[in-house]
Amino acid sequence: MADDAHATRDGARQLLDDDGQVRADATVPDLSDETLVAMYRELKLARHLDERAVSLQRQGRMGTYPPLAGQEAAQVGSTHALRDDDWILDQYREHGAVVVRGLEPEYLRYWMGHEVGNEWLTSRNIFPLNISIASHLPHATGMAWAARLQGDDRVVCCHFGDGATSEGDFHEALNFAGVFDAPALFFCNNNQYAISVPREEQTASATIAQKADAYGFEGVRVDGMDPLAVYQVTKEAVEKARDPEGGELRPTLVEAEMYRYGAHTTADDPTRYRDDEEVDRWRKRDPIPRMEAFLRDRDLLDDGRIDAIEERNRERIADLIEAAEAYEPDLDDWFEHAYAEETPRVREAREYLRDLRERHGDDALLRDE
């Protein structure tokens, strides 16, 4: 552990207590006041985006969506510790990372069913979203190793859930990274459940971070609902991977302890496997009130500034939704990436829908004709 003075009783690094006060034995990261306020604004923006997205899905205006609430600190804090040209490989719930990199209507279009949104992510140095669990971890190792071989000092940060650590891809990726010193940061968002399976039922390890020992590099646990502690731990791991002093490049496994307040996705019913008392207990560690209390204590926030931030966030998300829903995709785009080379069946389906649209208009595509 890089700094025992910041460790809680369970070994996880923490800077803010549950009331947002700086621990007496902790040091606040060297961030400007503007950056600290920006982090708070992004936490709030990610939470509001999440609320609106769940509402849109319930109205039938968006497809299945994975709620974020409770996990914002880990994503905002870790992304601020990266350079803009560092690569992020997400699973599918890391909306907060996208918020930091620059949220645009294209991202909402992806969740509305348009692949153009997934392609847009690469313009923000974010790998296309991955739905199959853990299969992006070997890609992260490969990208990091390739960067090392090419003399590129960019770091690859790979986000995944605790459930991914039960997949073979996780072990293969970390083993390879350890053997070849790939400058990767493996960031586990441990939100306590792999859909409905609690962490303690999918591994006998006391922690996920300790799994790094088997692969020859460091594992660190951090309070994933403390944005400043996440930033600090991620920054240390990034510096080790980037290695500006010309020493040894090393990967790191970060286990961020957190909790998702909502469902695994909008197709899930979390009341089947957890109770309200458990959720309420974790809500006491909510990252937004903690960060707000910290900033108020430093006279960086007051009621008026918070109201202005919330109004700005509401307007921004409303504008993004309006722009996303106004998008009219080209029918051919539906088929362009089905296969590397078009098959007769794909060609037949495309021509059928093209003819249907010409004869009956766009509404015909939504009917069984």
C-alpha positions as CSV (number, residue, x, y, z in Angstrom):
1,M,0.0,0.0,0.0
2,A,1.4,3.4,-1.0
3,D,0.3,5.3,2.1
4,D,-0.8,3.4,5.2
5,A,-1.9,6.7,6.8
6,H,-4.8,6.8,4.4
7,A,-6.0,3.3,5.0
8,T,-9.3,2.5,6.7
9,R,-9.7,-0.5,9.0
10,D,-10.5,-2.8,6.1
11,G,-7.4,-1.7,4.2
12,A,-9.1,0.5,1.6
13,R,-7.6,3.9,0.9
14,Q,-9.8,6.8,1.9
15,L,-9.5,10.6,2.1
16,L,-13.0,11.8,3.0
17,D,-15.0,10.4,5.8
18,D,-18.7,9.7,5.3
19,D,-19.6,13.3,6.2
20,G,-17.2,14.8,3.6
21,Q,-14.6,15.8,6.1
22,V,-10.9,15.3,5.4
23,R,-9.4,12.6,7.6
24,A,-6.8,14.0,10.0
25,D,-4.1,11.7,8.6
26,A,-4.9,12.4,4.9
27,T,-3.5,14.8,2.4
28,V,-5.7,16.4,-0.2
29,P,-4.5,15.9,-3.8
30,D,-2.8,18.8,-5.4
31,L,-5.7,19.9,-7.6
32,S,-6.8,23.5,-8.3
33,D,-10.1,24.9,-6.9
34,E,-11.5,25.0,-10.4
35,T,-10.8,21.3,-10.9
36,L,-12.3,20.3,-7.6
37,V,-15.5,22.2,-8.4
38,A,-15.5,20.7,-11.9
39,M,-15.4,17.2,-10.4
40,Y,-18.4,18.0,-8.3
41,R,-20.2,19.4,-11.3
42,E,-19.4,16.2,-13.3
43,L,-20.6,14.0,-10.4
44,K,-23.9,15.9,-10.4
45,L,-24.1,15.8,-14.3
46,A,-23.5,12.0,-14.3
47,R,-26.2,11.4,-11.7
48,H,-28.7,13.6,-13.6
49,L,-27.9,11.9,-16.9
50,D,-28.6,8.6,-15.1
51,E,-31.9,9.7,-13.8
52,R,-33.1,10.9,-17.2
53,A,-31.8,7.8,-19.0
54,V,-33.7,5.5,-16.7
55,S,-36.8,7.7,-17.2
56,L,-36.3,7.6,-21.0
57,Q,-36.1,3.8,-21.0
58,R,-39.3,3.5,-18.9
59,Q,-41.0,5.7,-21.5
60,G,-39.8,3.5,-24.4
61,R,-37.5,6.2,-25.8
62,M,-34.3,4.4,-25.0
63,G,-33.2,0.7,-25.0
64,T,-32.0,-1.3,-22.0
65,Y,-29.8,0.9,-19.9
66,P,-27.3,0.1,-17.0
67,P,-27.8,2.6,-14.2
68,L,-24.8,4.4,-12.7
69,A,-26.0,6.0,-9.4
70,G,-23.5,5.4,-6.6
71,Q,-20.5,4.7,-8.8
72,E,-19.9,8.3,-10.1
73,A,-16.9,9.0,-7.8
74,A,-14.8,6.1,-9.1
75,Q,-15.3,7.1,-12.8
76,V,-14.9,10.9,-12.4
77,G,-12.0,10.6,-10.0
78,S,-10.1,8.1,-12.1
79,T,-10.6,9.9,-15.4
80,H,-9.3,13.1,-14.0
81,A,-6.1,11.2,-13.1
82,L,-5.5,10.4,-16.8
83,R,-4.2,12.5,-19.6
84,D,-6.7,13.2,-22.4
85,D,-4.8,11.0,-24.8
86,D,-4.7,8.0,-22.4
87,W,-7.1,5.2,-23.5
88,I,-10.1,4.1,-21.4
89,L,-11.6,0.7,-22.0
90,D,-15.0,0.6,-20.3
91,Q,-17.5,-2.2,-19.6
92,Y,-20.8,-0.4,-20.1
93,R,-21.7,1.4,-16.9
94,E,-18.9,4.0,-16.9
95,H,-21.1,7.0,-18.0
96,G,-19.1,9.2,-15.6
97,A,-15.9,8.7,-17.6
98,V,-17.7,9.9,-20.7
99,V,-19.0,12.9,-18.9
100,V,-15.4,14.0,-18.0
101,R,-14.2,13.3,-21.6
102,G,-17.0,15.4,-23.1
103,L,-20.6,14.2,-23.2
104,E,-22.3,14.7,-26.6
105,P,-25.6,13.5,-28.2
106,E,-23.8,10.6,-29.9
107,Y,-23.4,8.8,-26.6
108,L,-27.2,8.9,-26.0
109,R,-27.8,7.8,-29.5
110,Y,-25.9,4.6,-28.8
111,W,-28.3,3.7,-25.9
112,M,-31.1,4.6,-28.3
113,G,-29.9,1.9,-30.7
114,H,-27.6,3.7,-33.1
115,E,-24.1,2.3,-33.4
116,V,-22.8,5.7,-34.5
117,G,-22.7,6.5,-30.8
118,N,-20.3,3.7,-30.1
119,E,-18.0,4.7,-32.9
120,W,-18.0,8.3,-31.6
121,L,-16.4,7.2,-28.3
122,T,-13.1,6.6,-30.1
123,S,-12.8,10.3,-30.7
124,R,-12.6,10.7,-27.0
125,N,-10.0,7.9,-26.7
126,I,-12.6,5.6,-25.2
127,F,-12.8,2.1,-26.6
128,P,-16.2,1.0,-27.9
129,L,-18.4,-0.3,-25.1
130,N,-18.2,-3.9,-24.3
131,I,-21.3,-6.0,-23.3
132,S,-19.6,-9.4,-23.1
133,I,-18.1,-9.6,-19.6
134,A,-14.3,-9.2,-19.3
135,S,-13.5,-9.8,-22.9
136,H,-12.1,-6.3,-23.2
137,L,-9.4,-6.9,-20.6
138,P,-7.0,-8.8,-23.0
139,H,-7.5,-5.9,-25.4
140,A,-6.4,-3.5,-22.7
141,T,-3.3,-5.6,-22.1
142,G,-2.5,-5.8,-25.8
143,M,-2.9,-2.0,-26.3
144,A,-0.7,-1.3,-23.3
145,W,2.0,-3.7,-24.4
146,A,1.9,-2.3,-27.9
147,A,2.3,1.2,-26.6
148,R,5.4,0.1,-24.6
149,L,6.9,-1.6,-27.7
150,Q,6.3,1.6,-29.7
151,G,7.8,3.9,-27.1
152,D,4.4,5.6,-26.6
153,D,3.9,6.7,-23.0
154,R,0.1,6.7,-23.1
155,V,-1.5,4.6,-20.4
156,V,-4.4,2.2,-20.9
157,C,-7.1,2.3,-18.1
158,C,-9.5,-0.6,-18.2
159,H,-12.7,-0.5,-16.1
160,F,-14.7,-3.7,-15.3
161,G,-17.0,-5.0,-12.6
162,D,-16.4,-7.4,-9.8
163,G,-18.2,-10.1,-11.8
164,A,-15.5,-9.9,-14.5
165,T,-12.9,-11.2,-12.1
166,S,-14.6,-14.6,-12.3
167,E,-14.0,-14.8,-16.1
168,G,-10.9,-16.4,-17.6
169,D,-10.2,-13.3,-19.7
170,F,-9.5,-11.4,-16.4
171,H,-6.8,-13.9,-15.4
172,E,-5.3,-14.2,-18.8
173,A,-5.1,-10.4,-19.2
174,L,-3.5,-9.8,-15.8
175,N,-1.1,-12.7,-16.1
176,F,0.2,-11.5,-19.5
177,A,0.4,-7.9,-18.2
178,G,2.5,-9.1,-15.2
179,V,4.9,-11.2,-17.3
180,F,5.5,-8.5,-20.0
181,D,5.2,-5.4,-17.8
182,A,2.4,-3.9,-19.8
183,P,1.7,-0.3,-18.6
184,A,-2.0,-1.0,-17.9
185,L,-4.3,0.1,-15.1
186,F,-6.9,-2.5,-14.3
187,F,-9.7,-0.7,-12.5
188,C,-12.3,-3.0,-10.8
189,N,-15.6,-1.3,-10.0
190,N,-16.6,-3.5,-7.1
191,N,-20.3,-2.6,-6.7
192,Q,-20.9,-5.7,-4.6
193,Y,-23.0,-7.6,-7.1
194,A,-22.4,-9.4,-10.4
195,I,-26.0,-8.8,-11.4
196,S,-27.6,-10.8,-8.5
197,V,-24.5,-12.7,-7.2
198,P,-22.8,-11.1,-4.2
199,R,-19.1,-10.7,-4.2
200,E,-18.5,-13.2,-1.4
201,E,-20.2,-15.9,-3.4
202,Q,-18.0,-15.6,-6.5
203,T,-14.5,-15.6,-4.9
204,A,-13.0,-17.0,-1.8
205,S,-10.4,-14.2,-1.8
206,A,-10.7,-11.8,1.0
207,T,-10.3,-8.9,-1.5
208,I,-10.2,-8.6,-5.3
209,A,-7.1,-6.4,-5.0
210,Q,-5.0,-9.2,-3.6
211,K,-5.5,-11.2,-6.8
212,A,-2.7,-9.0,-8.2
213,D,-0.2,-10.8,-6.0
214,A,-0.5,-13.9,-8.2
215,Y,0.5,-12.0,-11.3
216,G,3.5,-10.2,-9.8
217,F,2.3,-6.6,-9.4
218,E,0.5,-4.4,-6.9
219,G,-3.1,-4.4,-6.0
220,V,-4.7,-1.5,-4.1
221,R,-8.1,-1.1,-2.5
222,V,-9.8,2.3,-2.4
223,D,-13.1,3.8,-1.2
224,G,-14.7,4.0,-4.6
225,M,-17.3,6.5,-3.3
226,D,-14.6,9.0,-2.3
227,P,-13.6,10.9,-5.6
228,L,-10.4,12.4,-4.1
229,A,-9.1,9.1,-2.8
230,V,-9.9,7.5,-6.2
231,Y,-8.0,10.3,-8.0
232,Q,-5.0,9.9,-5.7
233,V,-4.7,6.1,-6.0
234,T,-5.3,6.2,-9.8
235,K,-2.7,9.0,-10.2
236,E,-0.1,6.8,-8.4
237,A,-0.9,3.9,-10.6
238,V,-0.8,6.0,-13.8
239,E,2.6,7.4,-12.9
240,K,4.0,3.9,-12.3
241,A,2.6,2.8,-15.7
242,R,3.8,5.9,-17.6
243,D,7.2,5.8,-15.9
244,P,8.5,9.3,-16.7
245,E,11.8,8.6,-14.9
246,G,12.8,5.7,-17.2
247,G,12.6,3.0,-14.6
248,E,10.4,-0.1,-14.6
249,L,6.9,0.0,-16.2
250,R,4.4,-1.9,-14.1
251,P,0.7,-2.5,-14.2
252,T,-1.6,-2.0,-11.2
253,L,-4.9,-3.6,-10.1
254,V,-7.2,-1.1,-8.3
255,E,-10.3,-2.4,-6.5
256,A,-12.7,0.5,-5.9
257,E,-15.3,-0.4,-3.2
258,M,-18.7,1.0,-4.1
259,Y,-22.4,0.3,-4.5
260,R,-24.9,0.7,-7.2
261,Y,-28.1,2.0,-5.8
262,G,-30.3,1.0,-8.8
263,A,-30.7,-2.2,-10.8
264,H,-28.0,-3.9,-12.8
265,T,-29.9,-2.8,-15.9
266,T,-33.4,-1.6,-16.5
267,A,-34.3,-5.2,-17.2
268,D,-33.3,-6.3,-13.6
269,D,-35.3,-6.3,-10.4
270,P,-32.8,-5.8,-7.5
271,T,-35.4,-6.3,-4.9
272,R,-35.2,-10.1,-5.6
273,Y,-31.7,-10.3,-4.1
274,R,-31.2,-7.3,-1.7
275,D,-33.2,-5.3,0.7
276,D,-33.8,-1.6,1.3
277,E,-31.8,-1.6,4.6
278,E,-28.7,-2.6,2.7
279,V,-29.2,0.1,0.1
280,D,-29.8,2.8,2.7
281,R,-26.7,1.8,4.6
282,W,-24.6,2.4,1.5
283,R,-26.4,5.6,0.7
284,K,-24.7,7.2,3.8
285,R,-21.5,7.0,1.8
286,D,-23.0,8.8,-1.3
287,P,-20.1,10.5,-3.1
288,I,-22.1,13.7,-4.0
289,P,-23.0,14.9,-0.5
290,R,-19.4,14.0,0.6
291,M,-17.8,16.1,-2.1
292,E,-20.3,18.9,-1.5
293,A,-19.5,19.0,2.2
294,F,-15.8,19.1,1.4
295,L,-16.2,22.0,-1.1
296,R,-18.5,23.9,1.3
297,D,-15.9,23.6,4.0
298,R,-13.4,25.2,1.7
299,D,-15.8,28.0,0.7
300,L,-15.8,26.8,-2.9
301,L,-19.6,26.0,-2.9
302,D,-22.7,27.7,-1.5
303,D,-26.4,27.3,-2.1
304,G,-26.4,29.7,-5.0
305,R,-23.6,28.1,-6.9
306,I,-25.1,24.6,-6.4
307,D,-28.4,25.8,-7.8
308,A,-26.6,27.2,-10.8
309,I,-24.7,24.0,-11.4
310,E,-28.0,22.0,-11.2
311,E,-29.8,24.3,-13.6
312,R,-26.9,24.2,-16.0
313,N,-26.8,20.4,-15.8
314,R,-30.6,20.1,-16.4
315,E,-30.4,22.3,-19.4
316,R,-27.5,20.4,-20.9
317,I,-29.0,17.0,-20.5
318,A,-32.3,18.3,-22.0
319,D,-30.5,19.7,-25.0
320,L,-28.5,16.4,-25.5
321,I,-31.7,14.4,-25.4
322,E,-33.4,16.6,-27.9
323,A,-30.5,16.4,-30.2
324,A,-30.1,12.6,-29.8
325,E,-33.8,12.0,-30.6
326,A,-33.7,14.2,-33.7
327,Y,-31.1,11.9,-35.3
328,E,-32.3,10.1,-38.4
329,P,-29.9,7.3,-39.4
330,D,-29.4,6.1,-42.9
331,L,-31.1,2.8,-43.4
332,D,-27.9,1.3,-45.0
333,D,-26.1,2.0,-41.7
334,W,-28.1,-0.8,-40.1
335,F,-26.3,-3.3,-42.2
336,E,-22.9,-1.8,-42.9
337,H,-21.0,-3.6,-40.1
338,A,-23.0,-6.8,-39.8
339,Y,-20.2,-8.7,-41.6
340,A,-16.8,-7.7,-43.1
341,E,-18.3,-8.6,-46.5
342,E,-22.0,-8.4,-47.2
343,T,-23.8,-11.7,-47.4
344,P,-26.7,-12.5,-49.7
345,R,-29.1,-12.6,-46.7
346,V,-27.9,-9.2,-45.4
347,R,-28.3,-7.8,-48.9
348,E,-31.8,-9.2,-49.2
349,A,-32.9,-7.8,-45.8
350,R,-31.5,-4.3,-46.7
351,E,-33.3,-4.2,-50.0
352,Y,-36.5,-5.4,-48.4
353,L,-36.5,-2.6,-45.9
354,R,-35.5,0.0,-48.4
355,D,-38.4,-1.0,-50.6
356,L,-40.7,-1.0,-47.6
357,R,-39.7,2.5,-46.6
358,E,-40.1,3.8,-50.2
359,R,-43.6,2.4,-50.4
360,H,-45.0,3.1,-46.9
361,G,-42.6,5.6,-45.2
362,D,-40.6,5.3,-42.0
363,D,-43.6,4.2,-39.9
364,A,-43.7,1.0,-41.9
365,L,-40.4,0.0,-40.4
366,L,-42.0,-0.2,-37.0
367,R,-44.9,-2.4,-38.2
368,D,-45.0,-6.1,-39.1
369,E,-45.8,-5.9,-42.8
